[in-house]
């Protein structure tokens, strides 16, 4: 099942159009949130999150990609590929459409 959720803008604020919250396909939004938040930030599940800023000083993209892969799988995604190209993280992962 493709997830639908309340959408956020680029600054992670609620996206509002015509005085209404915007609903939409949220896979990429979920991915971004999982990558950004650190473990302990989700009260409901304190073991979730990558905390990508912790990896910024490590200069070890392999560790970052391993952590991202594990978090995406734990969230129910199928990870087809993750790659680090010229300082950019490229993600091909989606939620299992059979769920």
C-alpha positions as a Python dict, from the first residue, in 0.01 Angstrom:
ca = {
    (1, 'X'): (0, 0, 0),
    (2, 'X'): (139, 338, -97),
    (3, 'X'): (143, 563, 210),
    (4, 'X'): (-59, 883, 217),
    (5, 'X'): (3, 1141, 484),
    (6, 'X'): (-17, 1509, 567),
    (7, 'X'): (249, 1670, 351),
    (8, 'X'): (533, 1892, 469),
    (9, 'X'): (714, 2163, 276),
    (10, 'X'): (1092, 2180, 223),
    (11, 'X'): (1135, 2337, 568),
    (12, 'X'): (940, 2048, 725),
    (13, 'X'): (642, 2274, 806),
    (14, 'X'): (285, 2170, 733),
    (15, 'X'): (198, 2225, 368),
    (16, 'X'): (-120, 2431, 346),
    (17, 'X'): (-307, 2527, 31),
    (18, 'X'): (-633, 2720, 39),
    (19, 'X'): (-650, 2701, 420),
    (20, 'X'): (-638, 2318, 406),
    (21, 'X'): (-371, 2066, 491),
    (22, 'X'): (-236, 1891, 183),
    (23, 'X'): (-253, 1512, 171),
    (24, 'X'): (-32, 1315, -64),
    (25, 'X'): (196, 1023, -135),
    (26, 'X'): (453, 1038, 142),
    (27, 'X'): (725, 780, 73),
    (28, 'X'): (997, 1039, 7),
    (29, 'X'): (884, 1245, 304),
    (30, 'X'): (907, 939, 532),
    (31, 'X'): (1254, 864, 396),
    (32, 'X'): (1373, 1218, 461),
    (33, 'X'): (1237, 1217, 815),
    (34, 'X'): (1393, 878, 896),
    (35, 'X'): (1730, 997, 767),
    (36, 'X'): (1721, 1327, 954),
    (37, 'X'): (1593, 1227, 1299),
    (38, 'X'): (1823, 1079, 1559),
    (39, 'X'): (1745, 777, 1770),
    (40, 'X'): (1535, 880, 2068),
    (41, 'X'): (1345, 1157, 1888),
    (42, 'X'): (1039, 942, 1820),
    (43, 'X'): (870, 902, 2155),
    (44, 'X'): (670, 603, 2029),
    (45, 'X'): (982, 415, 1916),
    (46, 'X'): (1310, 546, 2054),
    (47, 'X'): (1524, 309, 1848),
    (48, 'X'): (1413, 457, 1512),
    (49, 'X'): (1602, 712, 1306),
    (50, 'X'): (1938, 746, 1136),
    (51, 'X'): (2063, 1082, 1263),
    (52, 'X'): (2256, 1161, 945),
    (53, 'X'): (2427, 1463, 1102),
    (54, 'X'): (2625, 1224, 1323),
    (55, 'X'): (2776, 1073, 1009),
    (56, 'X'): (2874, 1406, 851),
    (57, 'X'): (3201, 1428, 1040),
    (58, 'X'): (3283, 1060, 998),
    (59, 'X'): (3340, 1081, 621),
    (60, 'X'): (3213, 725, 600),
    (61, 'X'): (2921, 705, 358),
    (62, 'X'): (2917, 324, 378),
    (63, 'X'): (2817, 335, 746),
    (64, 'X'): (2551, 595, 671),
    (65, 'X'): (2407, 390, 385),
    (66, 'X'): (2406, 74, 598),
    (67, 'X'): (2211, 255, 871),
    (68, 'X'): (1966, 403, 618),
    (69, 'X'): (1909, 60, 462),
    (70, 'X'): (1837, -94, 804),
    (71, 'X'): (1595, 184, 902),
    (72, 'X'): (1407, 172, 571),
    (73, 'X'): (1368, -206, 594),
    (74, 'X'): (1249, -177, 956),
    (75, 'X'): (990, 77, 836),
    (76, 'X'): (856, -170, 577),
    (77, 'X'): (1034, -51, 264),
    (78, 'X'): (1197, -260, -4),
    (79, 'X'): (1540, -110, -74),
    (80, 'X'): (1641, -164, -435),
    (81, 'X'): (1954, 49, -421),
    (82, 'X'): (2137, 316, -223),
    (83, 'X'): (2439, 492, -365),
    (84, 'X'): (2664, 784, -284),
    (85, 'X'): (2755, 984, -597),
    (86, 'X'): (2948, 1311, -588),
    (87, 'X'): (2828, 1386, -236),
    (88, 'X'): (2464, 1303, -314),
    (89, 'X'): (2267, 1017, -170),
    (90, 'X'): (2058, 841, -434),
    (91, 'X'): (1772, 629, -303),
    (92, 'X'): (1557, 371, -477),
    (93, 'X'): (1328, 237, -204),
    (94, 'X'): (953, 205, -173),
    (95, 'X'): (698, 53, 58),
    (96, 'X'): (587, -298, -30),
    (97, 'X'): (275, -247, -242),
    (98, 'X'): (136, -585, -132),
    (99, 'X'): (95, -475, 231),
}
